[in-house]
Amino acid sequence: MHDYPHQEISQGYIAITDEGVEVRLRNKTGKFTQAVKSGGGLKRLEVEIELSRTQFERLWPLTEGKRVQKVRYEIDYKGWTIELDVYEGRLNGLTVAEVEFDNDEQSRAFEPPDWLGKEITNDERYKNRNLAVYGLPEI
């Protein structure tokens, strides 16, 4: 796996609402960001700002108990990038793939490789915010 470009990601949530709004902190191999996401399904609004290391470190304790650790691999596949997240820590053993599209037409036209598992886009249990709070979903 390490032959593919990859980044270590530490991700935690400051706030998660029942309406689908979340405030997320992320350390992606030394790049620190805060994001606010809203909406659900295939289309979500996301606003992300860069933070300094100091800002990130001051906010990080607010994410206690709502964190995920993963390594994200970027795999080129027929002109698309498959982001393969391999989780660590209490989510060890979970692997999730994601492909981002510009529109619904691209999404429908995408033919996944045989090794890609079942579709979980609409399975709320696999959203990072829920993995961070509740851990591995029961199968």
N, CA, C and O atoms as a GROMACS GRO file, in nm:
protein
  556
    1MET      N    1   0.082  -0.120   0.000
    1MET     CA    2   0.000   0.000   0.000
    1MET      C    3   0.085   0.126   0.000
    1MET      O    4   0.047   0.227  -0.059
    2HIS      N    5   0.200   0.120   0.065
    2HIS     CA    6   0.279   0.242   0.080
    2HIS      C    7   0.341   0.290  -0.052
    2HIS      O    8   0.409   0.392  -0.055
    3ASP      N    9   0.318   0.214  -0.161
    3ASP     CA   10   0.364   0.260  -0.292
    3ASP      C   11   0.277   0.374  -0.343
    3ASP      O   12   0.320   0.449  -0.430
    4TYR      N   13   0.155   0.388  -0.292
    4TYR     CA   14   0.064   0.494  -0.332
    4TYR      C   15   0.090   0.619  -0.248
    4TYR      O   16   0.132   0.608  -0.133
    5PRO      N   17   0.065   0.738  -0.306
    5PRO     CA   18   0.073   0.858  -0.224
    5PRO      C   19  -0.023   0.844  -0.105
    5PRO      O   20  -0.136   0.798  -0.121
    6HIS      N   21   0.023   0.884   0.013
    6HIS     CA   22  -0.062   0.870   0.131
    6HIS      C   23  -0.029   0.977   0.233
    6HIS      O   24   0.079   1.036   0.233
    7GLN      N   25  -0.125   1.000   0.320
    7GLN     CA   26  -0.110   1.098   0.427
    7GLN      C   27  -0.172   1.044   0.554
    7GLN      O   28  -0.276   0.977   0.551
    8GLU      N   29  -0.108   1.073   0.666
    8GLU     CA   30  -0.164   1.037   0.796
    8GLU      C   31  -0.259   1.148   0.839
    8GLU      O   32  -0.227   1.267   0.828
    9ILE      N   33  -0.376   1.108   0.886
    9ILE     CA   34  -0.479   1.206   0.923
    9ILE      C   35  -0.526   1.180   1.065
    9ILE      O   36  -0.565   1.068   1.100
   10SER      N   37  -0.521   1.285   1.147
   10SER     CA   38  -0.585   1.287   1.279
   10SER      C   39  -0.701   1.384   1.267
   10SER      O   40  -0.684   1.499   1.227
   11GLN      N   41  -0.819   1.337   1.302
   11GLN     CA   42  -0.939   1.416   1.279
   11GLN      C   43  -1.026   1.409   1.403
   11GLN      O   44  -1.046   1.301   1.459
   12GLY      N   45  -1.077   1.523   1.446
   12GLY     CA   46  -1.163   1.528   1.563
   12GLY      C   47  -1.274   1.629   1.543
   12GLY      O   48  -1.265   1.719   1.461
   13TYR      N   49  -1.380   1.611   1.621
   13TYR     CA   50  -1.499   1.694   1.606
   13TYR      C   51  -1.523   1.778   1.731
   13TYR      O   52  -1.529   1.726   1.842
   14ILE      N   53  -1.537   1.908   1.710
   14ILE     CA   54  -1.571   1.999   1.819
   14ILE      C   55  -1.720   1.997   1.844
   14ILE      O   56  -1.766   1.999   1.958
   15ALA      N   57  -1.798   1.993   1.735
   15ALA     CA   58  -1.943   1.994   1.746
   15ALA      C   59  -2.005   1.910   1.635
   15ALA      O   60  -1.958   1.908   1.522
   16ILE      N   61  -2.112   1.839   1.672
   16ILE     CA   62  -2.191   1.761   1.577
   16ILE      C   63  -2.337   1.781   1.618
   16ILE      O   64  -2.375   1.751   1.731
   17THR      N   65  -2.418   1.831   1.524
   17THR     CA   66  -2.559   1.854   1.556
   17THR      C   67  -2.648   1.748   1.492
   17THR      O   68  -2.608   1.678   1.400
   18ASP      N   69  -2.770   1.738   1.544
   18ASP     CA   70  -2.868   1.646   1.488
   18ASP      C   71  -2.911   1.688   1.347
   18ASP      O   72  -2.964   1.606   1.271
   19GLU      N   73  -2.890   1.814   1.312
   19GLU     CA   74  -2.929   1.865   1.181
   19GLU      C   75  -2.822   1.840   1.075
   19GLU      O   76  -2.838   1.880   0.960
   20GLY      N   77  -2.712   1.773   1.113
   20GLY     CA   78  -2.609   1.740   1.015
   20GLY      C   79  -2.496   1.842   1.004
   20GLY      O   80  -2.415   1.832   0.912
   21VAL      N   81  -2.491   1.938   1.094
   21VAL     CA   82  -2.381   2.034   1.093
   21VAL      C   83  -2.269   1.979   1.181
   21VAL      O   84  -2.294   1.927   1.290
   22GLU      N   85  -2.146   1.991   1.132
   22GLU     CA   86  -2.033   1.945   1.212
   22GLU      C   87  -1.918   2.044   1.199
   22GLU      O   88  -1.897   2.106   1.095
   23VAL      N   89  -1.844   2.057   1.308
   23VAL     CA   90  -1.722   2.139   1.310
   23VAL      C   91  -1.608   2.042   1.336
   23VAL      O   92  -1.601   1.977   1.440
   24ARG      N   93  -1.517   2.033   1.237
   24ARG     CA   94  -1.412   1.932   1.239
   24ARG      C   95  -1.274   1.997   1.239
   24ARG      O   96  -1.250   2.097   1.171
   25LEU      N   97  -1.183   1.938   1.317
   25LEU     CA   98  -1.041   1.974   1.311
   25LEU      C   99  -0.968   1.860   1.244
   25LEU      O  100  -1.003   1.743   1.262
   26ARG      N  101  -0.864   1.894   1.167
   26ARG     CA  102  -0.788   1.789   1.100
   26ARG      C  103  -0.641   1.828   1.092
   26ARG      O  104  -0.605   1.941   1.058
   27ASN      N  105  -0.556   1.731   1.125
   27ASN     CA  106  -0.413   1.739   1.102
   27ASN      C  107  -0.384   1.638   0.992
   27ASN      O  108  -0.388   1.517   1.015
   28LYS      N  109  -0.354   1.688   0.874
   28LYS     CA  110  -0.328   1.602   0.760
   28LYS      C  111  -0.180   1.617   0.725
   28LYS      O  112  -0.141   1.704   0.647
   29THR      N  113  -0.099   1.530   0.786
   29THR     CA  114   0.046   1.531   0.768
   29THR      C  115   0.103   1.671   0.787
   29THR      O  116   0.180   1.720   0.703
   30GLY      N  117   0.065   1.737   0.898
   30GLY     CA  118   0.121   1.867   0.932
   30GLY      C  119   0.049   1.987   0.874
   30GLY      O  120   0.092   2.100   0.895
   31LYS      N  121  -0.059   1.967   0.801
   31LYS     CA  122  -0.144   2.077   0.755
   31LYS      C  123  -0.267   2.077   0.844
   31LYS      O  124  -0.340   1.978   0.851
   32PHE      N  125  -0.289   2.188   0.913
   32PHE     CA  126  -0.394   2.196   1.013
   32PHE      C  127  -0.512   2.276   0.959
   32PHE      O  128  -0.495   2.386   0.906
   33THR      N  129  -0.633   2.219   0.971
   33THR     CA  130  -0.752   2.286   0.920
   33THR      C  131  -0.869   2.271   1.016
   33THR      O  132  -0.875   2.180   1.098
   34GLN      N  133  -0.962   2.365   1.001
   34GLN     CA  134  -1.092   2.356   1.067
   34GLN      C  135  -1.196   2.364   0.957
   34GLN      O  136  -1.186   2.449   0.868
   35ALA      N  137  -1.294   2.278   0.962
   35ALA     CA  138  -1.399   2.277   0.860
   35ALA      C  139  -1.536   2.276   0.926
   35ALA      O  140  -1.555   2.217   1.032
   36VAL      N  141  -1.628   2.343   0.861
   36VAL     CA  142  -1.768   2.337   0.899
   36VAL      C  143  -1.840   2.273   0.781
   36VAL      O  144  -1.830   2.320   0.668
   37LYS      N  145  -1.914   2.166   0.808
   37LYS     CA  146  -1.988   2.094   0.705
   37LYS      C  147  -2.135   2.095   0.741
   37LYS      O  148  -2.172   2.093   0.858
   38SER      N  149  -2.219   2.099   0.637
   38SER     CA  150  -2.363   2.088   0.660
   38SER      C  151  -2.426   2.014   0.544
   38SER      O  152  -2.369   2.006   0.435
   39GLY      N  153  -2.544   1.962   0.568
   39GLY     CA  154  -2.614   1.885   0.465
   39GLY      C  155  -2.581   1.738   0.478
   39GLY      O  156  -2.511   1.696   0.570
   40GLY      N  157  -2.633   1.660   0.384
   40GLY     CA  158  -2.610   1.516   0.389
   40GLY      C  159  -2.618   1.456   0.251
   40GLY      O  160  -2.639   1.526   0.152
   41GLY      N  161  -2.600   1.326   0.245
   41GLY     CA  162  -2.608   1.255   0.118
   41GLY      C  163  -2.489   1.282   0.029
   41GLY      O  164  -2.377   1.298   0.077
   42LEU      N  165  -2.514   1.287  -0.100
   42LEU     CA  166  -2.406   1.304  -0.198
   42LEU      C  167  -2.355   1.448  -0.205
   42LEU      O  168  -2.240   1.470  -0.244
   43LYS      N  169  -2.439   1.545  -0.168
   43LYS     CA  170  -2.400   1.685  -0.178
   43LYS      C  171  -2.397   1.748  -0.040
   43LYS      O  172  -2.497   1.746   0.033
   44ARG      N  173  -2.282   1.804  -0.005
   44ARG     CA  174  -2.268   1.869   0.125
   44ARG      C  175  -2.196   2.002   0.106
   44ARG      O  176  -2.110   2.014   0.019
   45LEU      N  177  -2.232   2.100   0.187
   45LEU     CA  178  -2.161   2.227   0.189
   45LEU      C  179  -2.045   2.213   0.286
   45LEU      O  180  -2.063   2.163   0.397
   46GLU      N  181  -1.927   2.257   0.245
   46GLU     CA  182  -1.810   2.250   0.331
   46GLU      C  183  -1.729   2.377   0.318
   46GLU      O  184  -1.696   2.420   0.208
   47VAL      N  185  -1.698   2.438   0.432
   47VAL     CA  186  -1.612   2.556   0.437
   47VAL      C  187  -1.494   2.519   0.524
   47VAL      O  188  -1.510   2.478   0.639
   48GLU      N  189  -1.373   2.534   0.470
   48GLU     CA  190  -1.252   2.493   0.542
   48GLU      C  191  -1.156   2.610   0.549
   48GLU      O  192  -1.137   2.682   0.451
   49ILE      N  193  -1.095   2.628   0.666
   49ILE     CA  194  -0.992   2.730   0.682
   49ILE      C  195  -0.866   2.665   0.738
   49ILE      O  196  -0.872   2.566   0.811
   50GLU      N  197  -0.752   2.722   0.703
   50GLU     CA  198  -0.626   2.671   0.754
   50GLU      C  199  -0.599   2.731   0.892
   50GLU      O  200  -0.630   2.848   0.919
   51LEU      N  201  -0.542   2.649   0.979
   51LEU     CA  202  -0.506   2.691   1.114
   51LEU      C  203  -0.355   2.681   1.132
   51LEU      O  204  -0.289   2.603   1.064
   52SER      N  205  -0.302   2.760   1.224
   52SER     CA  206  -0.163   2.742   1.263
   52SER      C  207  -0.156   2.622   1.357
   52SER      O  208  -0.258   2.578   1.409
   53ARG      N  209  -0.036   2.571   1.377
   53ARG     CA  210  -0.019   2.460   1.471
   53ARG      C  211  -0.068   2.500   1.610
   53ARG      O  212  -0.132   2.420   1.678
   54THR      N  213  -0.040   2.621   1.652
   54THR     CA  214  -0.081   2.669   1.784
   54THR      C  215  -0.233   2.673   1.797
   54THR      O  216  -0.289   2.629   1.897
   55GLN      N  217  -0.300   2.725   1.694
   55GLN     CA  218  -0.447   2.729   1.697
   55GLN      C  219  -0.504   2.587   1.706
   55GLN      O  220  -0.594   2.560   1.785
   56PHE      N  221  -0.450   2.498   1.624
   56PHE     CA  222  -0.496   2.359   1.623
   56PHE      C  223  -0.476   2.296   1.761
   56PHE      O  224  -0.568   2.235   1.814
   57GLU      N  225  -0.358   2.311   1.819
   57GLU     CA  226  -0.329   2.250   1.949
   57GLU      C  227  -0.416   2.305   2.060
   57GLU      O  228  -0.447   2.233   2.156
   58ARG      N  229  -0.457   2.432   2.050
   58ARG     CA  230  -0.545   2.489   2.153
   58ARG      C  231  -0.687   2.434   2.141
   58ARG      O  232  -0.757   2.419   2.241
   59LEU      N  233  -0.731   2.406   2.018
   59LEU     CA  234  -0.866   2.356   1.996
   59LEU      C  235  -0.878   2.204   2.010
   59LEU      O  236  -0.984   2.153   2.043
   60TRP      N  237  -0.768   2.132   1.984
   60TRP     CA  238  -0.771   1.985   1.980
   60TRP      C  239  -0.831   1.920   2.105
   60TRP      O  240  -0.906   1.824   2.091
   61PRO      N  241  -0.802   1.968   2.227
   61PRO     CA  242  -0.862   1.905   2.346
   61PRO      C  243  -1.016   1.904   2.344
   61PRO      O  244  -1.077   1.820   2.411
   62LEU      N  245  -1.078   1.994   2.270
   62LEU     CA  246  -1.224   2.000   2.262
   62LEU      C  247  -1.282   1.881   2.185
   62LEU      O  248  -1.403   1.859   2.187
   63THR      N  249  -1.195   1.805   2.117
   63THR     CA  250  -1.241   1.690   2.038
   63THR      C  251  -1.228   1.558   2.114
   63THR      O  252  -1.257   1.452   2.058
   64GLU      N  253  -1.187   1.563   2.238
   64GLU     CA  254  -1.168   1.441   2.318
   64GLU      C  255  -1.292   1.352   2.311
   64GLU      O  256  -1.404   1.397   2.333
   65GLY      N  257  -1.270   1.223   2.279
   65GLY     CA  258  -1.380   1.128   2.268
   65GLY      C  259  -1.452   1.130   2.135
   65GLY      O  260  -1.548   1.056   2.115
   66LYS      N  261  -1.407   1.215   2.042
   66LYS     CA  262  -1.472   1.227   1.911
   66LYS      C  263  -1.364   1.238   1.803
   66LYS      O  264  -1.358   1.336   1.728
   67ARG      N  265  -1.278   1.135   1.796
   67ARG     CA  266  -1.162   1.140   1.705
   67ARG      C  267  -1.150   1.014   1.621
   67ARG      O  268  -1.197   0.906   1.659
   68VAL      N  269  -1.085   1.029   1.505
   68VAL     CA  270  -1.046   0.916   1.422
   68VAL      C  271  -0.902   0.936   1.376
   68VAL      O  272  -0.856   1.048   1.357
   69GLN      N  273  -0.832   0.824   1.360
   69GLN     CA  274  -0.696   0.820   1.305
   69GLN      C  275  -0.701   0.732   1.182
   69GLN      O  276  -0.760   0.624   1.184
   70LYS      N  277  -0.640   0.779   1.073
   70LYS     CA  278  -0.641   0.699   0.951
   70LYS      C  279  -0.524   0.739   0.861
   70LYS      O  280  -0.464   0.845   0.876
   71VAL      N  281  -0.495   0.650   0.768
   71VAL     CA  282  -0.400   0.680   0.662
   71VAL      C  283  -0.482   0.681   0.534
   71VAL      O  284  -0.554   0.586   0.504
   72ARG      N  285  -0.469   0.791   0.458
   72ARG     CA  286  -0.544   0.804   0.332
   72ARG      C  287  -0.449   0.781   0.215
   72ARG      O  288  -0.350   0.852   0.199
   73TYR      N  289  -0.483   0.681   0.134
   73TYR     CA  290  -0.407   0.649   0.014
   73TYR      C  291  -0.483   0.704  -0.107
   73TYR      O  292  -0.606   0.694  -0.113
   74GLU      N  293  -0.410   0.761  -0.201
   74GLU     CA  294  -0.471   0.812  -0.324
   74GLU      C  295  -0.435   0.719  -0.438
   74GLU      O  296  -0.318   0.705  -0.475
   75ILE      N  297  -0.538   0.654  -0.493
   75ILE     CA  298  -0.518   0.553  -0.595
   75ILE      C  299  -0.580   0.601  -0.726
   75ILE      O  300  -0.700   0.626  -0.732
   76ASP      N  301  -0.498   0.616  -0.830
   76ASP     CA  302  -0.549   0.654  -0.961
   76ASP      C  303  -0.620   0.535  -1.024
   76ASP      O  304  -0.568   0.423  -1.026
   77TYR      N  305  -0.741   0.560  -1.074
   77TYR     CA  306  -0.820   0.454  -1.136
   77TYR      C  307  -0.903   0.513  -1.250
   77TYR      O  308  -1.002   0.582  -1.228
   78LYS      N  309  -0.861   0.484  -1.372
   78LYS     CA  310  -0.935   0.525  -1.492
   78LYS      C  311  -0.972   0.672  -1.492
   78LYS      O  312  -1.085   0.709  -1.522
   79GLY      N  313  -0.876   0.756  -1.457
   79GLY     CA  314  -0.900   0.900  -1.457
   79GLY      C  315  -0.962   0.956  -1.329
   79GLY      O  316  -0.981   1.076  -1.318
   80TRP      N  317  -0.992   0.871  -1.235
   80TRP     CA  318  -1.049   0.911  -1.107
   80TRP      C  319  -0.947   0.887  -0.996
   80TRP      O  320  -0.853   0.809  -1.014
   81THR      N  321  -0.966   0.953  -0.885
   81THR     CA  322  -0.883   0.927  -0.768
   81THR      C  323  -0.970   0.859  -0.662
   81THR      O  324  -1.069   0.916  -0.615
   82ILE      N  325  -0.932   0.740  -0.626
   82ILE     CA  326  -0.999   0.670  -0.516
   82ILE      C  327  -0.920   0.702  -0.389
   82ILE      O  328  -0.801   0.673  -0.380
   83GLU      N  329  -0.988   0.763  -0.292
   83GLU     CA  330  -0.927   0.789  -0.162
   83GLU      C  331  -0.960   0.671  -0.073
   83GLU      O  332  -1.076   0.650  -0.036
   84LEU      N  333  -0.858   0.595  -0.039
   84LEU     CA  334  -0.876   0.476   0.043
   84LEU      C  335  -0.829   0.506   0.184
   84LEU      O  336  -0.710   0.526   0.208
   85ASP      N  337  -0.922   0.510   0.278
   85ASP     CA  338  -0.890   0.539   0.418
   85ASP      C  339  -0.876   0.409   0.496
   85ASP      O  340  -0.970   0.329   0.503
   86VAL      N  341  -0.758   0.389   0.554
   86VAL     CA  342  -0.731   0.273   0.639
   86VAL      C  343  -0.724   0.324   0.782
   86VAL      O  344  -0.632   0.397   0.819
   87TYR      N  345  -0.822   0.286   0.861
   87TYR     CA  346  -0.835   0.338   0.997
   87TYR      C  347  -0.744   0.266   1.094
   87TYR      O  348  -0.708   0.150   1.076
   88GLU      N  349  -0.708   0.340   1.199
   88GLU     CA  350  -0.619   0.288   1.304
   88GLU      C  351  -0.687   0.304   1.439
   88GLU      O  352  -0.801   0.350   1.447
   89GLY      N  353  -0.617   0.266   1.545
   89GLY     CA  354  -0.670   0.281   1.680
   89GLY      C  355  -0.793   0.195   1.701
   89GLY      O  356  -0.794   0.079   1.661
   90ARG      N  357  -0.895   0.250   1.763
   90ARG     CA  358  -1.015   0.171   1.794
   90ARG      C  359  -1.095   0.133   1.671
   90ARG      O  360  -1.186   0.051   1.679
   91LEU      N  361  -1.063   0.193   1.555
   91LEU     CA  362  -1.130   0.158   1.429
   91LEU      C  363  -1.042   0.068   1.342
   91LEU      O  364  -1.070   0.046   1.224
   92ASN      N  365  -0.934   0.016   1.402
   92ASN     CA  366  -0.841  -0.069   1.329
   92ASN      C  367  -0.915  -0.182   1.257
   92ASN      O  368  -1.000  -0.248   1.316
   93GLY      N  369  -0.882  -0.203   1.131
   93GLY     CA  370  -0.946  -0.306   1.051
   93GLY      C  371  -1.049  -0.251   0.954
   93GLY      O  372  -1.086  -0.320   0.858
   94LEU      N  373  -1.095  -0.128   0.976
   94LEU     CA  374  -1.193  -0.067   0.887
   94LEU      C  375  -1.120   0.002   0.772
   94LEU      O  376  -1.026   0.078   0.793
   95THR      N  377  -1.165  -0.025   0.650
   95THR     CA  378  -1.112   0.040   0.529
   95THR      C  379  -1.231   0.090   0.449
   95THR      O  380  -1.324   0.015   0.421
   96VAL      N  381  -1.227   0.219   0.412
   96VAL     CA  382  -1.336   0.282   0.339
   96VAL      C  383  -1.278   0.356   0.219
   96VAL      O  384  -1.175   0.423   0.231
   97ALA      N  385  -1.344   0.345   0.105
   97ALA     CA  386  -1.300   0.415  -0.016
   97ALA      C  387  -1.402   0.522  -0.054
   97ALA      O  388  -1.523   0.506  -0.032
   98GLU      N  389  -1.352   0.631  -0.111
   98GLU     CA  390  -1.439   0.741  -0.154
   98GLU      C  391  -1.386   0.796  -0.286
   98GLU      O  392  -1.266   0.808  -0.307
   99VAL      N  393  -1.480   0.830  -0.375
   99VAL     CA  394  -1.448   0.898  -0.499
   99VAL      C  395  -1.536   1.021  -0.505
   99VAL      O  396  -1.658   1.011  -0.487
  100GLU      N  397  -1.478   1.138  -0.530
  100GLU     CA  398  -1.557   1.260  -0.538
  100GLU      C  399  -1.584   1.293  -0.684
  100GLU      O  400  -1.497   1.280  -0.770
  101PHE      N  401  -1.709   1.336  -0.709
  101PHE     CA  402  -1.752   1.369  -0.844
  101PHE      C  403  -1.800   1.513  -0.850
  101PHE      O  404  -1.842   1.570  -0.750
  102ASP      N  405  -1.794   1.571  -0.971
  102ASP     CA  406  -1.841   1.708  -0.989
  102ASP      C  407  -1.993   1.716  -0.999
  102ASP      O  408  -2.052   1.821  -0.971
  103ASN      N  409  -2.057   1.606  -1.040
  103ASN     CA  410  -2.203   1.608  -1.057
  103ASN      C  411  -2.259   1.466  -1.049
  103ASN      O  412  -2.185   1.368  -1.045
  104ASP      N  413  -2.392   1.459  -1.047
  104ASP     CA  414  -2.461   1.329  -1.037
  104ASP      C  415  -2.434   1.241  -1.158
  104ASP      O  416  -2.425   1.119  -1.145
  105GLU      N  417  -2.421   1.301  -1.276
  105GLU     CA  418  -2.397   1.224  -1.398
  105GLU      C  419  -2.265   1.147  -1.389
  105GLU      O  420  -2.258   1.030  -1.425
  106GLN      N  421  -2.160   1.214  -1.341
  106GLN     CA  422  -2.031   1.147  -1.323
  106GLN      C  423  -2.042   1.033  -1.223
  106GLN      O  424  -1.985   0.926  -1.243
  107SER      N  425  -2.115   1.056  -1.117
  107SER     CA  426  -2.133   0.954  -1.014
  107SER      C  427  -2.201   0.829  -1.071
  107SER      O  428  -2.159   0.717  -1.044
  108ARG      N  429  -2.305   0.850  -1.149
  108ARG     CA  430  -2.378   0.737  -1.209
  108ARG      C  431  -2.294   0.663  -1.312
  108ARG      O  432  -2.308   0.542  -1.330
  109ALA      N  433  -2.205   0.736  -1.382
  109ALA     CA  434  -2.124   0.675  -1.489
  109ALA      C  435  -2.003   0.598  -1.435
  109ALA      O  436  -1.946   0.516  -1.507
  110PHE      N  437  -1.965   0.622  -1.311
  110PHE     CA  438  -1.847   0.559  -1.254
  110PHE      C  439  -1.866   0.408  -1.239
  110PHE      O  440  -1.966   0.362  -1.183
  111GLU      N  441  -1.771   0.332  -1.290
  111GLU     CA  442  -1.772   0.187  -1.275
  111GLU      C  443  -1.658   0.149  -1.180
  111GLU      O  444  -1.541   0.155  -1.219
  112PRO      N  445  -1.692   0.111  -1.058
  112PRO     CA  446  -1.588   0.084  -0.959
  112PRO      C  447  -1.508  -0.042  -0.991
  112PRO      O  448  -1.558  -0.132  -1.060
  113PRO      N  449  -1.384  -0.048  -0.942
  113PRO     CA  450  -1.306  -0.171  -0.960
  113PRO      C  451  -1.368  -0.286  -0.880
  113PRO      O  452  -1.443  -0.263  -0.785
  114ASP      N  453  -1.336  -0.408  -0.919
  114ASP     CA  454  -1.392  -0.526  -0.853
  114ASP      C  455  -1.358  -0.533  -0.704
  114ASP      O  456  -1.436  -0.586  -0.625
  115TRP      N  457  -1.241  -0.479  -0.665
  115TRP     CA  458  -1.198  -0.490  -0.527
  115TRP      C  459  -1.271  -0.394  -0.433
  115TRP      O  460  -1.261  -0.407  -0.311
  116LEU      N  461  -1.344  -0.298  -0.489
  116LEU     CA  462  -1.418  -0.205  -0.405
  116LEU      C  463  -1.537  -0.278  -0.344
  116LEU      O  464  -1.608  -0.352  -0.413
  117GLY      N  465  -1.558  -0.259  -0.216
  117GLY     CA  466  -1.666  -0.329  -0.145
  117GLY      C  467  -1.802  -0.269  -0.170
  117GLY      O  468  -1.824  -0.200  -0.270
  118LYS      N  469  -1.894  -0.296  -0.079
  118LYS     CA  470  -2.032  -0.251  -0.095
  118LYS      C  471  -2.043  -0.099  -0.082
  118LYS      O  472  -1.961  -0.034  -0.016
  119GLU      N  473  -2.144  -0.044  -0.145
  119GLU     CA  474  -2.172   0.100  -0.142
  119GLU      C  475  -2.223   0.139  -0.004
  119GLU      O  476  -2.319   0.080   0.046
  120ILE      N  477  -2.160   0.240   0.059
  120ILE     CA  478  -2.201   0.284   0.193
  120ILE      C  479  -2.229   0.434   0.199
  120ILE      O  480  -2.242   0.489   0.308
  121THR      N  481  -2.237   0.500   0.083
  121THR     CA  482  -2.255   0.645   0.081
  121THR      C  483  -2.370   0.689   0.171
  121THR      O  484  -2.357   0.788   0.244
  122ASN      N  485  -2.481   0.620   0.168
  122ASN     CA  486  -2.598   0.662   0.245
  122ASN      C  487  -2.612   0.591   0.380
  122ASN      O  488  -2.714   0.605   0.447
  123ASP      N  489  -2.510   0.517   0.420
  123ASP     CA  490  -2.511   0.449   0.548
  123ASP      C  491  -2.446   0.540   0.652
  123ASP      O  492  -2.324   0.550   0.660
  124GLU      N  493  -2.529   0.606   0.731
  124GLU     CA  494  -2.482   0.705   0.828
  124GLU      C  495  -2.380   0.649   0.927
  124GLU      O  496  -2.300   0.725   0.981
  125ARG      N  497  -2.382   0.518   0.952
  125ARG     CA  498  -2.291   0.459   1.049
  125ARG      C  499  -2.145   0.477   1.007
  125ARG      O  500  -2.056   0.476   1.093
  126TYR      N  501  -2.119   0.493   0.877
  126TYR     CA  502  -1.982   0.502   0.827
  126TYR      C  503  -1.935   0.645   0.805
  126TYR      O  504  -1.824   0.666   0.756
  127LYS      N  505  -2.016   0.743   0.840
  127LYS     CA  506  -1.971   0.882   0.833
  127LYS      C  507  -1.864   0.902   0.940
  127LYS      O  508  -1.877   0.849   1.051
  128ASN      N  509  -1.760   0.976   0.907
  128ASN     CA  510  -1.650   0.995   1.003
  128ASN      C  511  -1.699   1.048   1.137
  128ASN      O  512  -1.649   1.007   1.241
  129ARG      N  513  -1.795   1.138   1.134
  129ARG     CA  514  -1.845   1.193   1.261
  129ARG      C  515  -1.905   1.082   1.349
  129ARG      O  516  -1.887   1.084   1.470
  130ASN      N  517  -1.975   0.987   1.288
  130ASN     CA  518  -2.033   0.878   1.366
  130ASN      C  519  -1.929   0.775   1.407
  130ASN      O  520  -1.936   0.722   1.518
  131LEU      N  521  -1.832   0.748   1.321
  131LEU     CA  522  -1.722   0.660   1.360
  131LEU      C  523  -1.646   0.718   1.478
  131LEU      O  524  -1.606   0.645   1.568
  132ALA      N  525  -1.627   0.851   1.478
  132ALA     CA  526  -1.553   0.918   1.585
  132ALA      C  527  -1.627   0.907   1.718
  132ALA      O  528  -1.564   0.893   1.823
  133VAL      N  529  -1.758   0.914   1.715
  133VAL     CA  530  -1.837   0.913   1.838
  133VAL      C  531  -1.872   0.771   1.882
  133VAL      O  532  -1.858   0.737   1.999
  134TYR      N  533  -1.918   0.687   1.787
  134TYR     CA  534  -1.974   0.556   1.823
  134TYR      C  535  -1.881   0.437   1.796
  134TYR      O  536  -1.907   0.327   1.844
  135GLY      N  537  -1.774   0.459   1.719
  135GLY     CA  538  -1.684   0.349   1.688
  135GLY      C  539  -1.733   0.265   1.573
  135GLY      O  540  -1.817   0.309   1.494
  136LEU      N  541  -1.680   0.143   1.562
  136LEU     CA  542  -1.714   0.054   1.452
  136LEU      C  543  -1.861   0.016   1.454
  136LEU      O  544  -1.915  -0.019   1.558
  137PRO      N  545  -1.927   0.024   1.337
  137PRO     CA  546  -2.068  -0.016   1.331
  137PRO      C  547  -2.082  -0.167   1.344
  137PRO      O  548  -1.993  -0.244   1.307
  138GLU      N  549  -2.195  -0.208   1.398
  138GLU     CA  550  -2.226  -0.351   1.402
  138GLU      C  551  -2.270  -0.392   1.263
  138GLU      O  552  -2.343  -0.318   1.197
  139ILE      N  553  -2.226  -0.509   1.220
  139ILE     CA  554  -2.260  -0.556   1.085
  139ILE      C  555  -2.389  -0.632   1.086
  139ILE      O  556  -2.434  -0.680   0.982
   0.00000   0.00000   0.00000
